[in-house]
């Protein structure tokens, strides 16, 4: 069952959903909450690396450059570009609540995709959300730290998970505070 705004606020009061910093009223929708864009972006240095090798143990992070954008400045997302970004807010979910990251219609209408595939946040998740930003448009788009970039909806599980994300052995992204590159290489056996 998807939680309404009333239930989301109740879950926040009870500590089943924790969002920091505290959200102002305008970030609540009828069944969602908006999260804002953080100021760190990871971009692939495609001119220095010929391809991505998913088995490479040194990690994909070595193929990326971190860019910090000052408050009030913009990050220009070029056409057909893919970057990782981070939310300003930190999210923590109880062991019986899941979150779903959704794009915003206003951004989708100008070709900005906020997540390609990773929209599910497991029960027990804790950290900032990494955004998989793409520009499908033919025109560059200026994105500003602090702007509302995505929304989260929440669902109540039928019972608490026996394997919450933060306690699962081998979880790759728990507690992240910056946009982390794929850690898929760790899934390949030596």
NUVO-292742 format. One record per residue: x, y, z of N, C-alpha, C in turn; residue in three letters. Coordinates in Angstrom, 1 decimal, decimal comma. Each point is the difference from the previous one (the first is absolute). Example, Ala and Ser with C-alpha at 12.3 -4.5 7.8 and 13.67 -1.06 7.14 Angstrom:
BEGIN
+--------+--------+--------+--------+---------+--------+--------+--------+--------+------+
|  neast | nnorth |    nup | caeast | canorth |   caup |  ceast | cnorth |    cup | kemi |
+--------+--------+--------+--------+---------+--------+--------+--------+--------+------+
|   13,2 |   -5,7 |    7,8 |   -0,9 |     1,2 |    0,0 |    0,9 |    1,2 |    0,0 |  ALA |
|   -0,4 |    1,1 |   -0,7 |    0,9 |     1,1 |    0,0 |   -0,8 |    1,1 |    0,8 |  SER |
+--------+--------+--------+--------+---------+--------+--------+--------+--------+------+
This chain:
BEGIN
+--------+--------+--------+--------+---------+--------+--------+--------+--------+------+
|  neast | nnorth |    nup | caeast | canorth |   caup |  ceast | cnorth |    cup | kemi |
+--------+--------+--------+--------+---------+--------+--------+--------+--------+------+
|    0,8 |   -1,2 |    0,0 |   -0,8 |     1,2 |    0,0 |    0,9 |    1,3 |    0,0 |  UNK |
|   -0,2 |    0,9 |   -0,9 |    0,7 |     1,2 |   -0,1 |   -0,5 |    0,9 |    1,1 |  UNK |
|    0,9 |    0,7 |    0,7 |   -0,4 |     0,9 |    1,1 |   -0,5 |    1,3 |   -0,5 |  UNK |
|   -1,0 |    0,5 |    0,6 |   -0,5 |     1,4 |   -0,3 |    0,9 |    1,0 |    0,8 |  UNK |
|   -0,2 |    1,3 |   -0,3 |    0,8 |     1,0 |    0,7 |   -0,3 |    0,0 |    1,5 |  UNK |
|   -1,2 |   -0,3 |    0,3 |   -0,4 |    -0,2 |    1,5 |    0,9 |   -1,1 |    0,6 |  UNK |
|    0,0 |   -1,1 |   -0,7 |    0,8 |    -1,2 |    0,6 |    1,5 |    0,3 |    0,0 |  UNK |
|    0,5 |    0,6 |   -1,1 |    1,4 |     0,3 |    0,0 |    0,4 |    0,9 |    1,2 |  UNK |
|   -0,8 |    1,0 |    0,2 |    0,3 |     0,9 |    1,2 |   -0,1 |   -0,8 |    1,3 |  UNK |
|   -1,0 |   -0,9 |    0,1 |   -0,1 |    -0,8 |    1,2 |    1,2 |   -1,0 |    0,2 |  UNK |
|    0,5 |   -0,5 |   -1,2 |    1,1 |    -0,9 |    0,1 |    1,3 |    0,8 |    0,4 |  UNK |
|    0,1 |    1,2 |   -0,5 |    1,1 |     0,9 |    0,4 |    0,0 |    0,3 |    1,5 |  UNK |
|   -1,2 |    0,3 |    0,5 |   -0,2 |     0,3 |    1,4 |    0,4 |   -1,3 |    0,9 |  UNK |
|   -0,3 |   -1,2 |   -0,5 |    0,3 |    -1,2 |    0,7 |    1,4 |   -0,5 |   -0,2 |  UNK |
|    0,8 |    0,6 |   -1,0 |    1,3 |    -0,4 |   -0,2 |    0,2 |   -1,1 |   -1,0 |  UNK |
|   -1,1 |   -0,5 |   -0,6 |    0,0 |    -1,1 |   -1,0 |    0,7 |    0,5 |   -1,3 |  UNK |
|   -0,2 |    1,3 |   -0,3 |    0,6 |     0,7 |   -1,1 |    0,8 |    1,2 |    0,6 |  UNK |
|    1,3 |    0,1 |   -0,2 |    0,7 |     1,1 |    0,5 |    0,6 |    0,7 |   -1,2 |  UNK |
|   -0,2 |    1,4 |   -0,1 |    0,5 |     0,8 |   -1,0 |    0,7 |    1,2 |    0,6 |  UNK |
|    1,3 |    0,2 |   -0,3 |    0,7 |     1,1 |    0,5 |    0,7 |    0,8 |   -1,2 |  UNK |
|    0,0 |    1,3 |    0,0 |   -0,7 |     0,8 |    1,0 |   -1,5 |   -0,1 |   -0,1 |  UNK |
|   -0,7 |    0,6 |    1,0 |   -1,4 |     0,0 |    0,0 |   -0,6 |    0,6 |   -1,2 |  UNK |
|   -1,1 |   -0,5 |   -0,5 |   -0,6 |     0,5 |   -1,3 |   -0,9 |    1,1 |    0,3 |  UNK |
|    0,0 |    1,1 |   -0,8 |   -1,0 |     1,0 |    0,1 |   -1,3 |   -0,5 |   -0,7 |  UNK |
|   -1,1 |    0,6 |    0,4 |   -1,4 |    -0,4 |   -0,5 |   -0,1 |   -0,1 |   -1,5 |  UNK |
|    0,7 |    0,9 |   -0,7 |   -0,1 |    -0,1 |   -1,5 |    0,6 |   -1,2 |   -0,7 |  UNK |
|    0,8 |   -0,8 |    0,8 |    0,6 |    -1,1 |   -0,6 |   -0,9 |   -1,3 |    0,2 |  UNK |
|   -1,1 |    0,2 |    0,6 |   -1,0 |    -1,2 |    0,1 |   -1,0 |    0,1 |   -1,1 |  UNK |
|   -0,2 |   -1,1 |   -0,7 |   -1,1 |    -0,2 |   -0,9 |   -1,1 |   -0,8 |    0,6 |  UNK |
|   -1,0 |   -0,4 |   -0,8 |   -1,1 |    -0,7 |    0,5 |    0,4 |   -1,5 |    0,4 |  UNK |
|    1,0 |   -0,5 |   -0,6 |    0,5 |    -1,3 |    0,4 |    1,5 |   -0,2 |   -0,2 |  UNK |
|    0,7 |    1,1 |    0,1 |    1,5 |     0,0 |   -0,2 |    0,6 |    1,2 |    0,7 |  UNK |
|    1,4 |   -0,1 |    0,0 |    0,7 |     1,2 |    0,5 |    1,1 |    0,3 |   -1,0 |  UNK |
|    0,3 |    1,2 |   -0,2 |    1,0 |     0,4 |   -1,0 |    1,3 |    0,1 |    0,7 |  UNK |
|    1,1 |   -0,4 |   -0,7 |    1,4 |     0,1 |    0,5 |    0,7 |    1,0 |   -0,9 |  UNK |
|    1,0 |    0,7 |    0,6 |    0,7 |     1,0 |   -0,8 |    1,3 |   -0,5 |   -0,5 |  UNK |
|    0,5 |    0,6 |   -1,0 |    1,3 |    -0,4 |   -0,6 |    1,2 |    0,5 |    0,9 |  UNK |
|    0,9 |   -0,9 |    0,2 |    1,2 |     0,4 |    0,8 |    1,0 |    0,7 |   -0,9 |  UNK |
|    1,2 |    0,3 |    0,5 |    0,9 |     0,8 |   -0,8 |    1,2 |   -0,8 |   -0,6 |  UNK |
|    0,0 |   -1,4 |    0,1 |    1,1 |    -0,8 |   -0,5 |   -0,5 |   -0,8 |   -1,2 |  UNK |
|    0,8 |    0,0 |   -1,0 |   -0,3 |    -0,8 |   -1,3 |    1,2 |   -0,8 |   -0,3 |  UNK |
|   -0,2 |   -1,2 |   -0,5 |    1,1 |    -0,9 |   -0,5 |   -0,3 |   -0,1 |   -1,5 |  UNK |
|    1,1 |    0,3 |   -0,8 |   -0,1 |    -0,1 |   -1,4 |    1,0 |   -0,9 |   -0,6 |  UNK |
|   -0,3 |   -0,8 |   -1,0 |    1,0 |    -0,9 |   -0,6 |    1,0 |    0,8 |   -0,8 |  UNK |
|    1,2 |   -0,4 |    0,2 |    1,1 |     0,7 |   -0,8 |    0,2 |   -0,9 |   -1,2 |  UNK |
|   -0,9 |    0,1 |   -0,9 |    0,0 |    -0,8 |   -1,2 |    1,2 |    0,3 |   -1,0 |  UNK |
|    0,6 |    1,1 |    0,1 |    1,1 |     0,3 |   -0,9 |    1,3 |   -0,6 |    0,6 |  UNK |
|    0,0 |   -0,5 |    1,2 |    1,2 |    -0,6 |    0,6 |   -0,1 |   -1,5 |    0,0 |  UNK |
|   -1,2 |   -0,6 |   -0,1 |   -0,2 |    -1,4 |    0,1 |   -0,8 |   -0,5 |   -1,2 |  UNK |
|    0,5 |   -1,1 |   -0,6 |   -0,7 |    -0,4 |   -1,3 |   -1,3 |   -0,8 |    0,3 |  UNK |
|   -0,2 |   -0,6 |    1,1 |   -1,2 |    -0,8 |    0,3 |   -0,1 |   -0,3 |    1,5 |  UNK |
|   -1,2 |   -0,5 |    0,4 |   -0,2 |    -0,4 |    1,4 |    0,1 |   -1,5 |    0,0 |  UNK |
|    0,9 |   -0,6 |    0,8 |    0,1 |    -1,4 |    0,2 |   -0,6 |   -0,4 |    1,3 |  UNK |
|   -1,1 |   -0,7 |    0,0 |   -0,8 |    -0,3 |    1,2 |    0,7 |   -0,9 |    0,9 |  UNK |
|    1,0 |   -0,7 |   -0,5 |    0,8 |    -0,9 |    0,9 |    1,2 |    0,6 |    0,6 |  UNK |
|    0,3 |    1,3 |   -0,3 |    1,2 |     0,7 |    0,4 |   -0,1 |    0,2 |    1,5 |  UNK |
|    0,9 |   -0,6 |    0,8 |   -0,1 |     0,1 |    1,5 |    0,3 |    1,4 |    0,5 |  UNK |
|    0,8 |    0,8 |   -0,7 |    0,3 |     1,3 |    0,6 |   -1,2 |    0,9 |    0,0 |  UNK |
|   -1,1 |   -0,4 |   -0,6 |   -1,2 |     0,7 |    0,1 |   -0,3 |    1,0 |   -1,1 |  UNK |
|   -1,3 |    0,3 |   -0,2 |   -0,4 |     0,9 |   -0,9 |    0,2 |    1,4 |    0,5 |  UNK |
|    0,1 |    0,2 |    1,3 |    0,2 |     1,4 |    0,5 |    1,3 |    0,6 |   -0,6 |  UNK |
|    1,0 |   -0,8 |   -0,3 |    1,2 |     0,5 |   -0,6 |   -0,2 |    0,6 |   -1,4 |  UNK |
|   -1,2 |   -0,3 |   -0,6 |   -0,3 |     0,5 |   -1,3 |   -0,7 |    1,3 |    0,1 |  UNK |
|   -0,3 |    0,5 |    1,2 |   -0,9 |     1,1 |    0,2 |    0,7 |    1,1 |    0,7 |  UNK |
|   -0,4 |    1,2 |   -0,3 |    0,5 |     1,2 |    0,7 |   -1,2 |    0,7 |    0,8 |  UNK |
|    0,4 |    0,3 |    1,2 |   -1,0 |     0,7 |    0,9 |    0,0 |    1,5 |   -0,3 |  UNK |
|   -1,2 |    0,6 |   -0,1 |   -0,1 |     1,4 |   -0,2 |   -0,9 |    0,6 |    1,1 |  UNK |
|    0,5 |    1,0 |    0,7 |   -0,8 |     0,6 |    1,1 |   -0,5 |    1,4 |   -0,6 |  UNK |
|   -1,3 |    0,2 |    0,1 |   -0,6 |     1,2 |   -0,5 |   -0,4 |    0,9 |    1,2 |  UNK |
|    0,5 |    1,2 |    0,0 |   -0,3 |     1,0 |    1,0 |   -1,5 |    0,4 |    0,0 |  UNK |
|   -0,5 |    0,3 |    1,2 |   -1,3 |     0,4 |    0,2 |   -0,3 |    1,2 |   -0,9 |  UNK |
|   -1,1 |    0,0 |   -0,8 |   -0,3 |     1,1 |   -0,9 |    0,5 |   -0,2 |   -1,4 |  UNK |
|    1,1 |   -0,9 |   -0,2 |    0,5 |    -0,3 |   -1,3 |   -0,8 |   -1,2 |   -0,6 |  UNK |
|    0,2 |   -0,2 |   -1,3 |   -0,7 |    -1,1 |   -0,6 |    1,0 |   -1,1 |   -0,5 |  UNK |
|   -0,6 |   -1,2 |   -0,2 |    0,7 |    -1,1 |   -0,7 |   -0,7 |   -0,1 |   -1,3 |  UNK |
|    0,7 |    0,1 |   -1,1 |   -0,6 |    -0,1 |   -1,4 |    0,1 |   -1,5 |   -0,4 |  UNK |
|   -1,2 |   -0,6 |   -0,1 |   -0,1 |    -1,3 |   -0,5 |   -0,2 |    0,0 |   -1,5 |  UNK |
|    1,0 |   -0,5 |   -0,7 |    0,1 |     0,1 |   -1,5 |   -1,0 |   -1,1 |   -0,6 |  UNK |
|   -0,4 |    0,2 |   -1,2 |   -0,8 |    -1,0 |   -0,7 |    0,8 |   -1,4 |    0,0 |  UNK |
|   -0,8 |   -1,0 |    0,2 |    0,5 |    -1,4 |    0,0 |    1,0 |   -0,3 |    1,1 |  UNK |
|    0,2 |    0,9 |    0,9 |    0,9 |    -0,2 |    1,1 |   -0,6 |   -0,7 |    1,2 |  UNK |
|    0,8 |   -0,8 |    0,6 |   -0,4 |    -0,8 |    1,2 |    0,9 |    0,4 |    1,2 |  UNK |
|   -0,5 |    0,4 |    1,1 |    0,8 |     0,3 |    1,2 |   -0,7 |   -0,6 |    1,2 |  UNK |
|    0,8 |   -0,2 |    1,0 |   -0,6 |    -0,4 |    1,3 |    0,0 |    1,3 |    0,9 |  UNK |
|   -1,1 |    0,1 |    0,8 |   -0,1 |     1,2 |    0,9 |   -0,6 |   -0,6 |    1,3 |  UNK |
|   -0,1 |    0,9 |    1,0 |   -0,5 |    -0,5 |    1,3 |   -1,1 |    1,0 |    0,4 |  UNK |
|   -0,9 |   -0,6 |    0,9 |   -1,0 |     0,9 |    0,6 |    0,6 |    0,8 |    1,1 |  UNK |
|   -0,6 |    1,1 |    0,3 |    0,3 |     0,8 |    1,2 |   -0,4 |   -0,7 |    1,3 |  UNK |
|   -1,2 |   -0,6 |   -0,1 |   -0,6 |    -0,7 |    1,2 |    0,6 |   -1,4 |    0,1 |  UNK |
|    0,0 |   -0,4 |    1,3 |    0,4 |    -1,4 |    0,4 |   -1,3 |   -0,7 |    0,4 |  UNK |
|   -0,1 |   -1,3 |   -0,4 |   -1,2 |    -0,8 |    0,2 |    0,4 |   -1,2 |    0,8 |  UNK |
|   -0,9 |   -0,3 |    1,0 |    0,2 |    -1,2 |    0,8 |   -1,4 |   -0,7 |    0,1 |  UNK |
|    0,0 |   -1,3 |   -0,4 |   -1,3 |    -0,7 |    0,0 |    0,1 |   -1,1 |    1,0 |  UNK |
|   -1,2 |   -0,2 |    0,7 |   -0,2 |    -1,1 |    0,9 |    0,1 |   -1,3 |   -0,7 |  UNK |
|    0,1 |   -1,1 |    0,7 |    0,1 |    -1,4 |   -0,6 |   -1,3 |   -0,5 |   -0,7 |  UNK |
|   -1,1 |    0,8 |    0,1 |   -1,2 |    -0,4 |   -0,6 |   -0,6 |    1,0 |   -0,9 |  UNK |
|    0,9 |    0,9 |   -0,5 |   -0,5 |     1,1 |   -0,9 |    1,0 |    0,0 |   -1,2 |  UNK |
|   -0,5 |    0,2 |   -1,2 |    0,9 |     0,2 |   -1,2 |   -0,3 |    1,3 |   -0,6 |  UNK |
|    0,9 |    0,5 |   -0,7 |   -0,1 |     1,3 |   -0,7 |    0,2 |   -0,2 |   -1,5 |  UNK |
|   -0,7 |    0,9 |   -0,8 |    0,2 |     0,0 |   -1,4 |    0,3 |    1,4 |   -0,5 |  UNK |
|    1,2 |    0,1 |   -0,6 |    0,4 |     1,3 |   -0,6 |   -0,7 |    0,1 |   -1,3 |  UNK |
|   -0,6 |    1,2 |   -0,2 |   -0,7 |     0,3 |   -1,3 |    0,5 |    1,3 |   -0,6 |  UNK |
|    0,0 |    0,1 |   -1,3 |    0,3 |     1,2 |   -0,6 |   -1,1 |    1,0 |    0,1 |  UNK |
|    0,3 |    1,3 |   -0,2 |   -1,0 |     1,0 |    0,0 |   -0,5 |    0,3 |   -1,4 |  UNK |
|   -1,2 |    0,1 |   -0,2 |   -0,6 |     0,2 |   -1,3 |    0,5 |    1,3 |   -0,7 |  UNK |
|    0,2 |    1,0 |    0,8 |    0,5 |     1,3 |   -0,6 |    1,3 |   -0,1 |   -0,6 |  UNK |
|    0,9 |   -0,9 |    0,6 |    1,3 |    -0,3 |   -0,6 |   -0,1 |   -0,9 |   -1,2 |  UNK |
|   -0,8 |   -1,1 |    0,2 |   -0,2 |    -0,9 |   -1,1 |   -0,5 |    0,6 |   -1,3 |  UNK |
|   -0,7 |    1,1 |    0,1 |   -0,6 |     0,7 |   -1,1 |    1,1 |    0,8 |   -0,8 |  UNK |
|    1,2 |    0,1 |    0,6 |    1,1 |     0,7 |   -0,7 |    1,1 |   -1,0 |   -0,3 |  UNK |
|   -0,3 |   -1,3 |    0,2 |    1,0 |    -1,0 |   -0,3 |    0,9 |   -0,5 |    1,1 |  UNK |
|   -0,2 |    0,5 |    1,2 |    0,9 |    -0,4 |    1,1 |   -0,6 |   -1,3 |    0,7 |  UNK |
|    0,8 |   -1,0 |    0,0 |   -0,3 |    -1,3 |    0,6 |    0,8 |    0,0 |    1,3 |  UNK |
|   -0,7 |   -0,3 |    1,1 |    0,7 |     0,0 |    1,3 |    0,5 |   -1,3 |    0,5 |  UNK |
|   -0,6 |   -1,1 |   -0,4 |    0,6 |    -1,3 |    0,3 |   -0,3 |   -1,0 |   -1,2 |  UNK |
|    1,0 |   -0,7 |   -0,4 |   -0,2 |    -1,0 |   -1,1 |   -0,6 |   -1,3 |    0,5 |  UNK |
|    0,5 |   -0,6 |    1,1 |   -0,5 |    -1,2 |    0,4 |   -0,1 |   -0,2 |    1,5 |  UNK |
|    0,7 |    0,8 |    0,8 |    0,2 |    -0,2 |    1,4 |   -1,0 |    0,9 |    0,8 |  UNK |
|   -1,3 |   -0,3 |   -0,1 |   -1,0 |     0,8 |    0,7 |   -0,5 |   -0,6 |    1,3 |  UNK |
|    0,4 |   -1,2 |    0,3 |   -0,5 |    -0,7 |    1,2 |    1,0 |    0,1 |    1,1 |  UNK |
|   -0,5 |    0,5 |    1,2 |    0,8 |     0,1 |    1,2 |   -0,5 |   -1,0 |    1,0 |  UNK |
|    0,8 |   -1,0 |    0,2 |   -0,4 |    -1,1 |    0,9 |   -0,3 |    0,4 |    1,4 |  UNK |
|   -0,8 |   -0,8 |    0,7 |   -0,2 |     0,2 |    1,4 |    1,4 |    0,0 |    0,7 |  UNK |
|    0,2 |    0,8 |    1,0 |    1,3 |     0,1 |    0,7 |    1,0 |    0,9 |   -0,7 |  UNK |
|   -0,4 |    0,6 |   -1,1 |    0,9 |     0,9 |   -0,7 |    0,3 |    1,2 |    0,9 |  UNK |
|    1,3 |    0,5 |   -0,2 |    0,4 |     1,2 |    0,7 |    1,0 |    0,7 |   -0,8 |  UNK |
|   -0,1 |    1,3 |   -0,3 |    0,9 |     0,8 |   -0,8 |   -0,6 |    1,0 |   -0,9 |  UNK |
|    0,8 |    0,6 |   -0,8 |   -0,5 |     0,9 |   -1,0 |   -0,2 |   -0,8 |   -1,3 |  UNK |
|   -1,0 |    0,4 |   -0,8 |   -0,3 |    -0,7 |   -1,2 |    1,0 |    0,5 |   -1,2 |  UNK |
|    0,6 |   -1,0 |   -0,6 |    0,7 |     0,3 |   -1,3 |   -1,0 |    0,1 |   -1,1 |  UNK |
|    0,1 |    1,1 |   -0,8 |   -0,8 |     0,2 |   -1,1 |    0,7 |   -0,3 |   -1,3 |  UNK |
|   -0,6 |   -0,7 |   -0,9 |    0,5 |    -0,4 |   -1,3 |   -0,5 |    1,0 |   -1,0 |  UNK |
|    0,6 |    1,2 |   -0,2 |   -0,6 |     1,0 |   -0,8 |    0,5 |   -0,1 |   -1,4 |  UNK |
|   -1,0 |    0,1 |   -0,9 |    0,2 |     0,0 |   -1,5 |   -0,8 |    1,1 |   -0,6 |  UNK |
|    0,6 |    0,5 |   -1,1 |   -0,7 |     1,1 |   -0,8 |   -0,3 |   -0,6 |   -1,3 |  UNK |
|   -1,3 |   -0,3 |   -0,3 |   -0,4 |    -0,5 |   -1,3 |   -0,3 |    1,1 |   -1,0 |  UNK |
|    0,0 |    1,2 |    0,5 |   -0,3 |     1,2 |   -0,9 |    1,2 |    0,3 |   -0,9 |  UNK |
|   -0,3 |    0,8 |   -1,0 |    1,0 |     0,5 |   -0,9 |    0,7 |    1,2 |    0,5 |  UNK |
|   -0,5 |    0,6 |    1,1 |    0,5 |     1,2 |    0,6 |    0,6 |   -0,3 |    1,4 |  UNK |
|    1,1 |    0,7 |    0,3 |    0,6 |    -0,1 |    1,4 |   -1,1 |    0,6 |    1,0 |  UNK |
|    0,1 |   -0,5 |    1,2 |   -0,9 |     0,4 |    1,0 |    0,8 |    0,4 |    1,3 |  UNK |
|   -0,3 |    1,2 |    0,5 |    0,7 |     0,4 |    1,3 |   -0,8 |   -0,6 |    1,2 |  UNK |
|    0,7 |   -0,7 |    0,8 |   -0,5 |    -0,6 |    1,2 |    0,6 |    0,7 |    1,2 |  UNK |
|   -0,8 |    0,3 |    1,1 |    0,5 |     0,8 |    1,1 |   -0,1 |   -0,7 |    1,3 |  UNK |
|    1,2 |   -0,1 |    0,7 |   -0,1 |    -0,6 |    1,4 |   -1,1 |    0,7 |    0,8 |  UNK |
|   -0,8 |   -0,8 |    0,7 |   -1,1 |     0,5 |    0,8 |   -1,3 |    0,0 |   -0,7 |  UNK |
|    0,0 |   -0,3 |   -1,4 |   -1,3 |     0,0 |   -0,7 |   -0,7 |   -1,4 |    0,3 |  UNK |
|   -1,3 |    0,0 |    0,0 |   -0,7 |    -1,3 |    0,2 |    0,3 |   -0,8 |   -1,3 |  UNK |
|    0,6 |   -1,2 |    0,2 |    0,4 |    -0,8 |   -1,1 |   -0,7 |   -1,4 |   -0,2 |  UNK |
|   -0,6 |   -0,5 |    1,1 |   -0,6 |    -1,3 |   -0,1 |   -1,1 |   -0,1 |    1,2 |  UNK |
|   -0,7 |   -1,0 |    0,0 |   -1,0 |    -0,2 |    1,1 |    0,1 |   -1,5 |    0,4 |  UNK |
|   -0,3 |   -0,2 |    1,3 |   -0,1 |    -1,3 |    0,5 |   -1,4 |   -0,4 |    0,4 |  UNK |
|   -0,4 |   -1,2 |   -0,3 |   -1,2 |    -0,5 |    0,5 |    0,4 |   -1,2 |    1,0 |  UNK |
|   -0,9 |   -0,4 |    0,9 |    0,3 |    -1,0 |    1,0 |   -1,1 |   -1,0 |    0,0 |  UNK |
|    0,4 |   -1,2 |    0,3 |   -0,9 |    -1,1 |    0,1 |    0,2 |   -0,8 |    1,3 |  UNK |
|   -1,1 |   -0,5 |    0,7 |    0,1 |    -0,8 |    1,2 |    0,1 |   -1,5 |   -0,5 |  UNK |
|    1,0 |   -0,7 |    0,5 |    0,2 |    -1,4 |   -0,2 |   -1,0 |   -0,8 |    0,9 |  UNK |
|   -0,3 |   -1,2 |   -0,4 |   -1,0 |    -0,8 |    0,7 |    0,6 |   -0,4 |    1,4 |  UNK |
|    1,3 |   -0,1 |    0,1 |    0,8 |    -0,3 |    1,2 |    1,4 |    0,6 |   -0,1 |  UNK |
|    0,7 |    0,1 |    1,1 |    1,4 |     0,5 |   -0,1 |    0,8 |   -1,0 |   -0,8 |  UNK |
|    0,9 |    0,6 |   -0,8 |    1,0 |    -0,8 |   -0,8 |    0,9 |   -0,8 |    0,9 |  UNK |
|    0,3 |   -1,3 |   -0,4 |    1,0 |    -0,8 |    0,8 |    1,4 |    0,4 |   -0,4 |  UNK |
|    0,1 |    0,8 |   -1,1 |    1,3 |     0,4 |   -0,6 |    0,0 |    1,5 |   -0,3 |  UNK |
|   -0,2 |    0,9 |    1,0 |    0,1 |     1,4 |   -0,4 |    1,3 |    0,4 |   -0,6 |  UNK |
|   -0,1 |    1,0 |   -0,9 |    1,2 |     0,3 |   -0,8 |    1,2 |    0,3 |    0,8 |  UNK |
|   -0,1 |    0,8 |    1,1 |    1,2 |     0,4 |    0,8 |    0,6 |   -1,1 |    0,7 |  UNK |
|   -0,7 |   -1,1 |    0,2 |    0,6 |    -1,2 |    0,7 |    0,4 |   -1,1 |   -0,9 |  UNK |
|   -0,3 |    0,1 |   -1,3 |    0,3 |    -1,0 |   -1,0 |    1,5 |   -0,1 |   -0,2 |  UNK |
|    0,6 |   -1,1 |    0,1 |    1,4 |    -0,2 |   -0,3 |    0,2 |    0,4 |   -1,5 |  UNK |
|    1,0 |    0,8 |   -0,3 |    0,4 |     0,3 |   -1,4 |   -0,9 |    1,2 |   -0,5 |  UNK |
|   -0,8 |    0,7 |    0,8 |   -0,7 |     1,1 |   -0,6 |    1,1 |    1,0 |   -0,5 |  UNK |
|   -0,3 |    0,6 |   -1,1 |    1,0 |     0,8 |   -0,6 |   -0,1 |    1,5 |    0,3 |  UNK |
|   -1,1 |    0,5 |    0,3 |   -0,2 |     1,5 |    0,1 |   -0,6 |    0,5 |    1,3 |  UNK |
|   -0,1 |   -0,8 |    1,0 |   -0,6 |     0,4 |    1,2 |    0,8 |    1,2 |    0,6 |  UNK |
|   -0,7 |    1,0 |    0,5 |    0,6 |     1,1 |    0,7 |    0,7 |    1,0 |   -0,9 |  UNK |
|   -0,2 |   -0,1 |   -1,3 |    0,7 |     0,9 |   -1,0 |   -0,4 |    1,4 |    0,3 |  UNK |
|    1,0 |    0,9 |   -0,1 |   -0,2 |     1,4 |    0,1 |    0,5 |    0,8 |   -1,2 |  UNK |
|    0,5 |   -0,7 |   -1,0 |    0,4 |     0,6 |   -1,3 |   -0,4 |   -1,0 |   -1,1 |  UNK |
|   -0,1 |    0,5 |   -1,3 |   -0,4 |    -0,9 |   -1,1 |    1,1 |   -1,1 |   -0,2 |  UNK |
|   -0,4 |   -1,2 |    0,3 |    1,0 |    -1,1 |   -0,2 |   -0,2 |   -0,7 |   -1,4 |  UNK |
|    1,1 |   -0,2 |   -0,6 |   -0,1 |    -0,8 |   -1,3 |   -0,4 |   -1,4 |    0,2 |  UNK |
|   -0,3 |   -0,7 |   -1,0 |   -0,4 |    -1,4 |    0,0 |    1,1 |   -0,8 |    0,7 |  UNK |
|   -0,4 |   -0,9 |    0,8 |    0,9 |    -1,0 |    0,6 |   -0,3 |   -1,4 |   -0,5 |  UNK |
|   -0,4 |   -0,1 |   -1,2 |   -0,3 |    -1,2 |   -0,6 |    1,2 |   -1,0 |   -0,1 |  UNK |
|    1,2 |    0,5 |   -0,1 |    1,2 |    -0,8 |   -0,1 |    0,1 |   -1,0 |    1,1 |  UNK |
|   -0,5 |    0,4 |    1,2 |    0,1 |    -0,9 |    1,1 |   -0,9 |   -1,3 |   -0,1 |  UNK |
|   -0,9 |    0,0 |   -0,9 |   -0,9 |    -1,2 |   -0,2 |    0,7 |   -1,1 |   -0,9 |  UNK |
|    1,1 |    0,4 |   -0,7 |    0,7 |    -1,0 |   -0,8 |    0,9 |   -0,8 |    0,8 |  UNK |
|    0,1 |   -1,3 |   -0,1 |    0,9 |    -0,9 |    0,7 |    1,4 |    0,1 |   -0,7 |  UNK |
|    1,0 |    0,1 |    0,8 |    1,4 |     0,2 |   -0,4 |    0,3 |   -0,8 |   -1,2 |  UNK |
+--------+--------+--------+--------+---------+--------+--------+--------+--------+------+
